[in-house]
Amino acid sequence: MWKTVFLLSGTLLLIGGGAGYVGSRWLSGLSPQAAAPPEPEPPLESYLPELSLKGINYEVSEHGKRQWGFKAEEVVNSKDGNTTLLNGLHDGVYYKDGKPYLRMKSGAAVYNHLTKHLEMKGGVQVSGPDGLHFEAPSLTWKSDKKTIVCPGPVRMQTAEGWITSRGTLTADLKRQTFTLQQVSGQFTLDSAKGVPL
């Protein structure tokens, strides 16, 4: 009998606790169904809009040094802040030791803030020192290696002549070297200057 009384009193306590909860909700004017826990707040990035600016100058720095500068018709930052799209890139500048080294144009470019890679598409035109000029369908800048890669066809011109390549152009900006695959072209060799490129 003691076990029965103990279980019965335990059941009464549970029912009494539930009745107390329902009674307190009823007294405060809320029904038991409205007592559901609140939904968690959405993450902050869901509140952030995609940022779009027209006719803007945009700069990218690494370790406090200016590395890229862009003038574009439109700049769009992604909601997550990982990428920046530049539409109508009409003046892109790559800086070397704080000074303009290469200037470029393209239909569009995407800068990835995580990888620090820049991809240009829509016809790329690049000009640099000593009459260097090249054109390619696209260009990828790899910040970690300081290289530019352009799939062919590429047309490259220097003060010594021009080259057309069906292959890839790879530029190592640390060593200031350009490598072309599957090339044809015309050069003027000057013994005082040595071999071009």
PyMOL commands that set and color helices and strands:
alter all, ss='L'
color gray80, all
select helices_A, chain A and resi 2-27+32-35+44-46+129-131
alter helices_A, ss='H'
color red, helices_A
select strands_A, chain A and resi 51-62+65-77+83-96+99-112+117-127+133-142+147-150+154-158+161-165+169-172+177-180+183-187
alter strands_A, ss='S'
color yellow, strands_A
deselect
rebuild
show_as cartoon
